[in-house]
Amino acid sequence: MKKYLIAILILLTSSYVFAATAFFTGNQRQVQTVTYQWAWECEYNYAGNKFWRLFKNSCPSSVEVE
C-alpha cells in the first residue's frame, strides 16, 4: 500500500508544468522571414528579462513562457 501511495505522489508531482506570463513592452518591428513573408517581431518582458518573439499578424499583449 505504501508503494502505491509513493508512486501516485511521484506521478502527480512530475506531471505539473509551471508556466508564467510575459508582457509586451511595446517594442515591435516588421521583418521579412527567410520564406519572404512579412511578420512582426515583438519584445516581451518576464521578470526583468527581455526577449523577442515572432508573430504573423500582430503582437499579443502577453505570452506564456515555461
N, CA, C and O atoms as a Maestro MAE file, in Angstrom:
{
 s_m_m2io_version
 :::
 2.0.0
}

f_m_ct {
 s_m_title
 :::
 protein
 m_atom[264] {
  # First column is atom index #
  i_m_mmod_type
  r_m_x_coord
  r_m_y_coord
  r_m_z_coord
  i_m_residue_number
  s_m_chain_name
  s_m_pdb_residue_name
  s_m_pdb_atom_name
  i_m_atomic_number
  :::
  1 25 0.821 -1.191 0.000 1 A "MET " " N  " 7
  2 3 0.000 0.000 0.000 1 A "MET " " CA " 6
  3 2 0.867 1.258 0.000 1 A "MET " " C  " 6
  4 15 0.565 2.233 -0.689 1 A "MET " " O  " 8
  5 25 1.933 1.224 0.771 2 A "LYS " " N  " 7
  6 3 2.821 2.381 0.856 2 A "LYS " " CA " 6
  7 2 3.492 2.646 -0.495 2 A "LYS " " C  " 6
  8 15 3.693 3.801 -0.869 2 A "LYS " " O  " 8
  9 25 3.839 1.582 -1.228 3 A "LYS " " N  " 7
  10 3 4.459 1.732 -2.543 3 A "LYS " " CA " 6
  11 2 3.514 2.427 -3.521 3 A "LYS " " C  " 6
  12 15 3.945 3.250 -4.328 3 A "LYS " " O  " 8
  13 25 2.229 2.096 -3.448 4 A "TYR " " N  " 7
  14 3 1.241 2.709 -4.337 4 A "TYR " " CA " 6
  15 2 1.091 4.201 -4.055 4 A "TYR " " C  " 6
  16 15 0.982 5.007 -4.979 4 A "TYR " " O  " 8
  17 25 1.086 4.560 -2.782 5 A "LEU " " N  " 7
  18 3 0.971 5.966 -2.421 5 A "LEU " " CA " 6
  19 2 2.176 6.764 -2.905 5 A "LEU " " C  " 6
  20 15 2.031 7.882 -3.400 5 A "LEU " " O  " 8
  21 25 3.342 6.197 -2.763 6 A "ILE " " N  " 7
  22 3 4.557 6.870 -3.229 6 A "ILE " " CA " 6
  23 2 4.530 7.017 -4.747 6 A "ILE " " C  " 6
  24 15 4.895 8.067 -5.276 6 A "ILE " " O  " 8
  25 25 4.102 5.975 -5.446 7 A "ALA " " N  " 7
  26 3 4.021 6.037 -6.903 7 A "ALA " " CA " 6
  27 2 3.021 7.097 -7.353 7 A "ALA " " C  " 6
  28 15 3.285 7.830 -8.306 7 A "ALA " " O  " 8
  29 25 1.897 7.185 -6.690 8 A "ILE " " N  " 7
  30 3 0.892 8.187 -7.043 8 A "ILE " " CA " 6
  31 2 1.427 9.593 -6.789 8 A "ILE " " C  " 6
  32 15 1.214 10.488 -7.606 8 A "ILE " " O  " 8
  33 25 2.112 9.799 -5.679 9 A "LEU " " N  " 7
  34 3 2.688 11.111 -5.389 9 A "LEU " " CA " 6
  35 2 3.731 11.520 -6.427 9 A "LEU " " C  " 6
  36 15 3.787 12.684 -6.823 9 A "LEU " " O  " 8
  37 25 4.537 10.591 -6.858 10 A "ILE " " N  " 7
  38 3 5.545 10.881 -7.883 10 A "ILE " " CA " 6
  39 2 4.873 11.259 -9.190 10 A "ILE " " C  " 6
  40 15 5.286 12.217 -9.843 10 A "ILE " " O  " 8
  41 25 3.846 10.520 -9.581 11 A "LEU " " N  " 7
  42 3 3.128 10.834 -10.816 11 A "LEU " " CA " 6
  43 2 2.457 12.194 -10.758 11 A "LEU " " C  " 6
  44 15 2.481 12.942 -11.735 11 A "LEU " " O  " 8
  45 25 1.867 12.515 -9.637 12 A "LEU " " N  " 7
  46 3 1.174 13.795 -9.508 12 A "LEU " " CA " 6
  47 2 2.133 14.966 -9.532 12 A "LEU " " C  " 6
  48 15 1.845 15.981 -10.166 12 A "LEU " " O  " 8
  49 25 3.250 14.852 -8.867 13 A "THR " " N  " 7
  50 3 4.187 15.971 -8.808 13 A "THR " " CA " 6
  51 2 5.007 16.108 -10.086 13 A "THR " " C  " 6
  52 15 5.444 17.214 -10.404 13 A "THR " " O  " 8
  53 25 5.228 15.041 -10.820 14 A "SER " " N  " 7
  54 3 6.049 15.137 -12.026 14 A "SER " " CA " 6
  55 2 5.263 15.583 -13.244 14 A "SER " " C  " 6
  56 15 5.864 15.948 -14.254 14 A "SER " " O  " 8
  57 25 3.945 15.566 -13.182 15 A "SER " " N  " 7
  58 3 3.156 15.914 -14.350 15 A "SER " " CA " 6
  59 2 2.829 17.401 -14.436 15 A "SER " " C  " 6
  60 15 2.260 17.845 -15.433 15 A "SER " " O  " 8
  61 25 3.175 18.171 -13.420 16 A "TYR " " N  " 7
  62 3 2.880 19.596 -13.444 16 A "TYR " " CA " 6
  63 2 3.947 20.348 -14.217 16 A "TYR " " C  " 6
  64 15 5.143 20.134 -14.021 16 A "TYR " " O  " 8
  65 25 3.500 21.235 -15.103 17 A "VAL " " N  " 7
  66 3 4.395 22.129 -15.829 17 A "VAL " " CA " 6
  67 2 4.026 23.541 -15.398 17 A "VAL " " C  " 6
  68 15 2.874 23.960 -15.518 17 A "VAL " " O  " 8
  69 25 4.995 24.252 -14.907 18 A "PHE " " N  " 7
  70 3 4.730 25.592 -14.437 18 A "PHE " " CA " 6
  71 2 5.010 26.587 -15.559 18 A "PHE " " C  " 6
  72 15 6.106 26.613 -16.119 18 A "PHE " " O  " 8
  73 25 4.021 27.394 -15.877 19 A "ALA " " N  " 7
  74 3 4.159 28.407 -16.905 19 A "ALA " " CA " 6
  75 2 3.945 29.775 -16.273 19 A "ALA " " C  " 6
  76 15 3.255 29.905 -15.262 19 A "ALA " " O  " 8
  77 25 4.539 30.779 -16.877 20 A "ALA " " N  " 7
  78 3 4.400 32.146 -16.396 20 A "ALA " " CA " 6
  79 2 3.994 33.028 -17.570 20 A "ALA " " C  " 6
  80 15 3.985 32.587 -18.719 20 A "ALA " " O  " 8
  81 25 3.662 34.262 -17.270 21 A "THR " " N  " 7
  82 3 3.216 35.185 -18.297 21 A "THR " " CA " 6
  83 2 4.239 36.288 -18.484 21 A "THR " " C  " 6
  84 15 4.680 36.910 -17.518 21 A "THR " " O  " 8
  85 25 4.616 36.530 -19.738 22 A "ALA " " N  " 7
  86 3 5.483 37.648 -20.091 22 A "ALA " " CA " 6
  87 2 4.615 38.699 -20.779 22 A "ALA " " C  " 6
  88 15 3.670 38.366 -21.494 22 A "ALA " " O  " 8
  89 25 4.944 39.967 -20.555 23 A "PHE " " N  " 7
  90 3 4.111 41.051 -21.063 23 A "PHE " " CA " 6
  91 2 4.825 41.847 -22.153 23 A "PHE " " C  " 6
  92 15 6.036 42.062 -22.102 23 A "PHE " " O  " 8
  93 25 4.049 42.274 -23.129 24 A "PHE " " N  " 7
  94 3 4.527 43.040 -24.283 24 A "PHE " " CA " 6
  95 2 5.063 44.390 -23.813 24 A "PHE " " C  " 6
  96 15 4.397 45.094 -23.054 24 A "PHE " " O  " 8
  97 25 6.262 44.752 -24.261 25 A "THR " " N  " 7
  98 3 6.881 46.015 -23.857 25 A "THR " " CA " 6
  99 2 6.456 47.181 -24.743 25 A "THR " " C  " 6
  100 15 6.660 48.338 -24.376 25 A "THR " " O  " 8
  101 25 5.878 46.899 -25.884 26 A "GLY " " N  " 7
  102 3 5.510 47.953 -26.824 26 A "GLY " " CA " 6
  103 2 6.491 48.075 -27.976 26 A "GLY " " C  " 6
  104 15 6.199 48.729 -28.977 26 A "GLY " " O  " 8
  105 25 7.652 47.451 -27.842 27 A "ASN " " N  " 7
  106 3 8.631 47.475 -28.936 27 A "ASN " " CA " 6
  107 2 8.281 46.408 -29.952 27 A "ASN " " C  " 6
  108 15 8.098 45.239 -29.611 27 A "ASN " " O  " 8
  109 25 8.192 46.825 -31.204 28 A "GLN " " N  " 7
  110 3 7.881 45.883 -32.277 28 A "GLN " " CA " 6
  111 2 8.512 46.382 -33.566 28 A "GLN " " C  " 6
  112 15 8.762 47.577 -33.729 28 A "GLN " " O  " 8
  113 25 8.761 45.466 -34.467 29 A "ARG " " N  " 7
  114 3 9.282 45.838 -35.786 29 A "ARG " " CA " 6
  115 2 8.816 44.809 -36.800 29 A "ARG " " C  " 6
  116 15 8.682 43.622 -36.504 29 A "ARG " " O  " 8
  117 25 8.577 45.301 -37.996 30 A "GLN " " N  " 7
  118 3 8.151 44.405 -39.064 30 A "GLN " " CA " 6
  119 2 9.399 43.861 -39.749 30 A "GLN " " C  " 6
  120 15 10.300 44.618 -40.110 30 A "GLN " " O  " 8
  121 25 9.445 42.544 -39.923 31 A "VAL " " N  " 7
  122 3 10.611 41.889 -40.516 31 A "VAL " " CA " 6
  123 2 10.161 40.952 -41.631 31 A "VAL " " C  " 6
  124 15 9.002 40.544 -41.701 31 A "VAL " " O  " 8
  125 25 11.101 40.628 -42.487 32 A "GLN " " N  " 7
  126 3 10.821 39.648 -43.539 32 A "GLN " " CA " 6
  127 2 11.500 38.335 -43.152 32 A "GLN " " C  " 6
  128 15 12.681 38.317 -42.804 32 A "GLN " " O  " 8
  129 25 10.752 37.251 -43.216 33 A "THR " " N  " 7
  130 3 11.264 35.947 -42.797 33 A "THR " " CA " 6
  131 2 12.115 35.334 -43.912 33 A "THR " " C  " 6
  132 15 12.205 35.887 -45.008 33 A "THR " " O  " 8
  133 25 12.728 34.205 -43.625 34 A "VAL " " N  " 7
  134 3 13.540 33.515 -44.622 34 A "VAL " " CA " 6
  135 2 12.696 32.960 -45.765 34 A "VAL " " C  " 6
  136 15 13.222 32.624 -46.826 34 A "VAL " " O  " 8
  137 25 11.381 32.864 -45.543 35 A "THR " " N  " 7
  138 3 10.469 32.416 -46.616 35 A "THR " " CA " 6
  139 2 9.834 33.608 -47.332 35 A "THR " " C  " 6
  140 15 8.852 33.455 -48.058 35 A "THR " " O  " 8
  141 25 10.408 34.807 -47.119 36 A "TYR " " N  " 7
  142 3 9.995 36.050 -47.785 36 A "TYR " " CA " 6
  143 2 8.585 36.497 -47.413 36 A "TYR " " C  " 6
  144 15 7.931 37.197 -48.186 36 A "TYR " " O  " 8
  145 25 8.114 36.097 -46.238 37 A "GLN " " N  " 7
  146 3 6.835 36.581 -45.740 37 A "GLN " " CA " 6
  147 2 7.106 37.678 -44.710 37 A "GLN " " C  " 6
  148 15 8.181 37.733 -44.113 37 A "GLN " " O  " 8
  149 25 6.120 38.542 -44.515 38 A "TRP " " N  " 7
  150 3 6.258 39.607 -43.529 38 A "TRP " " CA " 6
  151 2 5.675 39.160 -42.205 38 A "TRP " " C  " 6
  152 15 4.644 38.489 -42.164 38 A "TRP " " O  " 8
  153 25 6.341 39.535 -41.118 39 A "ALA " " N  " 7
  154 3 5.896 39.165 -39.778 39 A "ALA " " CA " 6
  155 2 6.281 40.284 -38.811 39 A "ALA " " C  " 6
  156 15 7.038 41.190 -39.159 39 A "ALA " " O  " 8
  157 25 5.748 40.203 -37.596 40 A "TRP " " N  " 7
  158 3 6.070 41.156 -36.547 40 A "TRP " " CA " 6
  159 2 6.978 40.507 -35.514 40 A "TRP " " C  " 6
  160 15 6.704 39.409 -35.029 40 A "TRP " " O  " 8
  161 25 8.049 41.194 -35.188 41 A "GLU " " N  " 7
  162 3 8.942 40.776 -34.120 41 A "GLU " " CA " 6
  163 2 8.588 41.630 -32.901 41 A "GLU " " C  " 6
  164 15 8.658 42.858 -32.953 41 A "GLU " " O  " 8
  165 25 8.210 40.976 -31.813 42 A "CYS " " N  " 7
  166 3 7.656 41.664 -30.646 42 A "CYS " " CA " 6
  167 2 8.528 41.406 -29.423 42 A "CYS " " C  " 6
  168 15 8.969 40.281 -29.192 42 A "CYS " " O  " 8
  169 25 8.770 42.447 -28.648 43 A "GLU " " N  " 7
  170 3 9.598 42.321 -27.446 43 A "GLU " " CA " 6
  171 2 8.705 42.101 -26.223 43 A "GLU " " C  " 6
  172 15 7.690 42.776 -26.047 43 A "GLU " " O  " 8
  173 25 9.106 41.139 -25.380 44 A "TYR " " N  " 7
  174 3 8.375 40.810 -24.159 44 A "TYR " " CA " 6
  175 2 9.309 40.867 -22.964 44 A "TYR " " C  " 6
  176 15 10.523 40.707 -23.092 44 A "TYR " " O  " 8
  177 25 8.719 41.100 -21.798 45 A "ASN " " N  " 7
  178 3 9.476 41.196 -20.552 45 A "ASN " " CA " 6
  179 2 8.911 40.204 -19.547 45 A "ASN " " C  " 6
  180 15 7.714 40.192 -19.259 45 A "ASN " " O  " 8
  181 25 9.795 39.380 -19.028 46 A "TYR " " N  " 7
  182 3 9.429 38.476 -17.939 46 A "TYR " " CA " 6
  183 2 10.480 38.580 -16.850 46 A "TYR " " C  " 6
  184 15 11.636 38.215 -17.063 46 A "TYR " " O  " 8
  185 25 10.092 39.069 -15.699 47 A "ALA " " N  " 7
  186 3 10.970 39.187 -14.523 47 A "ALA " " CA " 6
  187 2 12.274 39.917 -14.859 47 A "ALA " " C  " 6
  188 15 13.348 39.514 -14.414 47 A "ALA " " O  " 8
  189 25 12.173 40.984 -15.641 48 A "GLY " " N  " 7
  190 3 13.347 41.768 -15.997 48 A "GLY " " CA " 6
  191 2 14.118 41.243 -17.192 48 A "GLY " " C  " 6
  192 15 15.050 41.902 -17.654 48 A "GLY " " O  " 8
  193 25 13.758 40.079 -17.705 49 A "ASN " " N  " 7
  194 3 14.414 39.510 -18.879 49 A "ASN " " CA " 6
  195 2 13.608 39.843 -20.123 49 A "ASN " " C  " 6
  196 15 12.430 39.499 -20.217 49 A "ASN " " O  " 8
  197 25 14.241 40.511 -21.073 50 A "LYS " " N  " 7
  198 3 13.561 40.873 -22.309 50 A "LYS " " CA " 6
  199 2 13.955 39.907 -23.412 50 A "LYS " " C  " 6
  200 15 15.110 39.497 -23.518 50 A "LYS " " O  " 8
  201 25 12.974 39.550 -24.229 51 A "PHE " " N  " 7
  202 3 13.222 38.640 -25.344 51 A "PHE " " CA " 6
  203 2 12.246 38.968 -26.463 51 A "PHE " " C  " 6
  204 15 11.249 39.658 -26.250 51 A "PHE " " O  " 8
  205 25 12.542 38.468 -27.654 52 A "TRP " " N  " 7
  206 3 11.727 38.748 -28.840 52 A "TRP " " CA " 6
  207 2 11.047 37.477 -29.311 52 A "TRP " " C  " 6
  208 15 11.618 36.389 -29.244 52 A "TRP " " O  " 8
  209 25 9.807 37.631 -29.793 53 A "ARG " " N  " 7
  210 3 9.053 36.528 -30.412 53 A "ARG " " CA " 6
  211 2 8.513 37.020 -31.744 53 A "ARG " " C  " 6
  212 15 8.288 38.216 -31.933 53 A "ARG " " O  " 8
  213 25 8.310 36.096 -32.655 54 A "LEU " " N  " 7
  214 3 7.846 36.421 -33.999 54 A "LEU " " CA " 6
  215 2 6.392 35.995 -34.164 54 A "LEU " " C  " 6
  216 15 6.020 34.879 -33.801 54 A "LEU " " O  " 8
  217 25 5.567 36.897 -34.717 55 A "PHE " " N  " 7
  218 3 4.150 36.618 -34.952 55 A "PHE " " CA " 6
  219 2 3.768 37.059 -36.355 55 A "PHE " " C  " 6
  220 15 4.342 38.002 -36.900 55 A "PHE " " O  " 8
  221 25 2.803 36.376 -36.928 56 A "LYS " " N  " 7
  222 3 2.409 36.656 -38.300 56 A "LYS " " CA " 6
  223 2 1.614 37.957 -38.435 56 A "LYS " " C  " 6
  224 15 1.901 38.767 -39.316 56 A "LYS " " O  " 8
  225 25 0.608 38.164 -37.561 57 A "ASN " " N  " 7
  226 3 -0.301 39.287 -37.761 57 A "ASN " " CA " 6
  227 2 -0.067 40.475 -36.834 57 A "ASN " " C  " 6
  228 15 0.023 41.609 -37.305 57 A "ASN " " O  " 8
  229 25 0.033 40.245 -35.545 58 A "SER " " N  " 7
  230 3 0.202 41.338 -34.597 58 A "SER " " CA " 6
  231 2 0.815 40.794 -33.305 58 A "SER " " C  " 6
  232 15 0.975 39.586 -33.134 58 A "SER " " O  " 8
  233 25 1.152 41.718 -32.401 59 A "CYS " " N  " 7
  234 3 1.778 41.348 -31.133 59 A "CYS " " CA " 6
  235 2 0.723 41.198 -30.050 59 A "CYS " " C  " 6
  236 15 0.027 42.164 -29.736 59 A "CYS " " O  " 8
  237 25 0.585 39.995 -29.466 60 A "PRO " " N  " 7
  238 3 -0.330 39.843 -28.341 60 A "PRO " " CA " 6
  239 2 0.183 40.613 -27.125 60 A "PRO " " C  " 6
  240 15 1.385 40.842 -26.995 60 A "PRO " " O  " 8
  241 25 -0.717 41.007 -26.247 61 A "SER " " N  " 7
  242 3 -0.319 41.788 -25.072 61 A "SER " " CA " 6
  243 2 0.450 40.949 -24.062 61 A "SER " " C  " 6
  244 15 1.167 41.494 -23.223 61 A "SER " " O  " 8
  245 25 0.306 39.614 -24.135 62 A "SER " " N  " 7
  246 3 1.074 38.735 -23.250 62 A "SER " " CA " 6
  247 2 1.268 37.384 -23.913 62 A "SER " " C  " 6
  248 15 0.502 36.989 -24.791 62 A "SER " " O  " 8
  249 25 2.312 36.678 -23.474 63 A "VAL " " N  " 7
  250 3 2.601 35.325 -23.958 63 A "VAL " " CA " 6
  251 2 2.937 34.449 -22.767 63 A "VAL " " C  " 6
  252 15 3.397 34.940 -21.736 63 A "VAL " " O  " 8
  253 25 2.706 33.149 -22.909 64 A "GLU " " N  " 7
  254 3 3.023 32.207 -21.848 64 A "GLU " " CA " 6
  255 2 4.426 31.659 -22.075 64 A "GLU " " C  " 6
  256 15 4.777 31.260 -23.186 64 A "GLU " " O  " 8
  257 25 5.217 31.643 -21.019 65 A "VAL " " N  " 7
  258 3 6.585 31.120 -21.093 65 A "VAL " " CA " 6
  259 2 6.751 30.005 -20.064 65 A "VAL " " C  " 6
  260 15 6.076 30.001 -19.035 65 A "VAL " " O  " 8
  261 25 7.634 29.076 -20.338 66 A "GLU " " N  " 7
  262 3 7.896 27.961 -19.419 66 A "GLU " " CA " 6
  263 2 9.323 28.003 -18.940 66 A "GLU " " C  " 6
  264 15 9.738 27.147 -18.158 66 A "GLU " " O  " 8
  :::
 }
 m_bond[263] {
  # First column is bond index #
  i_m_from
  i_m_to
  i_m_order
  :::
  1 1 2 1
  2 2 3 1
  3 3 4 2
  4 3 5 1
  5 5 6 1
  6 6 7 1
  7 7 8 2
  8 7 9 1
  9 9 10 1
  10 10 11 1
  11 11 12 2
  12 11 13 1
  13 13 14 1
  14 14 15 1
  15 15 16 2
  16 15 17 1
  17 17 18 1
  18 18 19 1
  19 19 20 2
  20 19 21 1
  21 21 22 1
  22 22 23 1
  23 23 24 2
  24 23 25 1
  25 25 26 1
  26 26 27 1
  27 27 28 2
  28 27 29 1
  29 29 30 1
  30 30 31 1
  31 31 32 2
  32 31 33 1
  33 33 34 1
  34 34 35 1
  35 35 36 2
  36 35 37 1
  37 37 38 1
  38 38 39 1
  39 39 40 2
  40 39 41 1
  41 41 42 1
  42 42 43 1
  43 43 44 2
  44 43 45 1
  45 45 46 1
  46 46 47 1
  47 47 48 2
  48 47 49 1
  49 49 50 1
  50 50 51 1
  51 51 52 2
  52 51 53 1
  53 53 54 1
  54 54 55 1
  55 55 56 2
  56 55 57 1
  57 57 58 1
  58 58 59 1
  59 59 60 2
  60 59 61 1
  61 61 62 1
  62 62 63 1
  63 63 64 2
  64 63 65 1
  65 65 66 1
  66 66 67 1
  67 67 68 2
  68 67 69 1
  69 69 70 1
  70 70 71 1
  71 71 72 2
  72 71 73 1
  73 73 74 1
  74 74 75 1
  75 75 76 2
  76 75 77 1
  77 77 78 1
  78 78 79 1
  79 79 80 2
  80 79 81 1
  81 81 82 1
  82 82 83 1
  83 83 84 2
  84 83 85 1
  85 85 86 1
  86 86 87 1
  87 87 88 2
  88 87 89 1
  89 89 90 1
  90 90 91 1
  91 91 92 2
  92 91 93 1
  93 93 94 1
  94 94 95 1
  95 95 96 2
  96 95 97 1
  97 97 98 1
  98 98 99 1
  99 99 100 2
  100 99 101 1
  101 101 102 1
  102 102 103 1
  103 103 104 2
  104 103 105 1
  105 105 106 1
  106 106 107 1
  107 107 108 2
  108 107 109 1
  109 109 110 1
  110 110 111 1
  111 111 112 2
  112 111 113 1
  113 113 114 1
  114 114 115 1
  115 115 116 2
  116 115 117 1
  117 117 118 1
  118 118 119 1
  119 119 120 2
  120 119 121 1
  121 121 122 1
  122 122 123 1
  123 123 124 2
  124 123 125 1
  125 125 126 1
  126 126 127 1
  127 127 128 2
  128 127 129 1
  129 129 130 1
  130 130 131 1
  131 131 132 2
  132 131 133 1
  133 133 134 1
  134 134 135 1
  135 135 136 2
  136 135 137 1
  137 137 138 1
  138 138 139 1
  139 139 140 2
  140 139 141 1
  141 141 142 1
  142 142 143 1
  143 143 144 2
  144 143 145 1
  145 145 146 1
  146 146 147 1
  147 147 148 2
  148 147 149 1
  149 149 150 1
  150 150 151 1
  151 151 152 2
  152 151 153 1
  153 153 154 1
  154 154 155 1
  155 155 156 2
  156 155 157 1
  157 157 158 1
  158 158 159 1
  159 159 160 2
  160 159 161 1
  161 161 162 1
  162 162 163 1
  163 163 164 2
  164 163 165 1
  165 165 166 1
  166 166 167 1
  167 167 168 2
  168 167 169 1
  169 169 170 1
  170 170 171 1
  171 171 172 2
  172 171 173 1
  173 173 174 1
  174 174 175 1
  175 175 176 2
  176 175 177 1
  177 177 178 1
  178 178 179 1
  179 179 180 2
  180 179 181 1
  181 181 182 1
  182 182 183 1
  183 183 184 2
  184 183 185 1
  185 185 186 1
  186 186 187 1
  187 187 188 2
  188 187 189 1
  189 189 190 1
  190 190 191 1
  191 191 192 2
  192 191 193 1
  193 193 194 1
  194 194 195 1
  195 195 196 2
  196 195 197 1
  197 197 198 1
  198 198 199 1
  199 199 200 2
  200 199 201 1
  201 201 202 1
  202 202 203 1
  203 203 204 2
  204 203 205 1
  205 205 206 1
  206 206 207 1
  207 207 208 2
  208 207 209 1
  209 209 210 1
  210 210 211 1
  211 211 212 2
  212 211 213 1
  213 213 214 1
  214 214 215 1
  215 215 216 2
  216 215 217 1
  217 217 218 1
  218 218 219 1
  219 219 220 2
  220 219 221 1
  221 221 222 1
  222 222 223 1
  223 223 224 2
  224 223 225 1
  225 225 226 1
  226 226 227 1
  227 227 228 2
  228 227 229 1
  229 229 230 1
  230 230 231 1
  231 231 232 2
  232 231 233 1
  233 233 234 1
  234 234 235 1
  235 235 236 2
  236 235 237 1
  237 237 238 1
  238 238 239 1
  239 239 240 2
  240 239 241 1
  241 241 242 1
  242 242 243 1
  243 243 244 2
  244 243 245 1
  245 245 246 1
  246 246 247 1
  247 247 248 2
  248 247 249 1
  249 249 250 1
  250 250 251 1
  251 251 252 2
  252 251 253 1
  253 253 254 1
  254 254 255 1
  255 255 256 2
  256 255 257 1
  257 257 258 1
  258 258 259 1
  259 259 260 2
  260 259 261 1
  261 261 262 1
  262 262 263 1
  263 263 264 2
  :::
 }
}
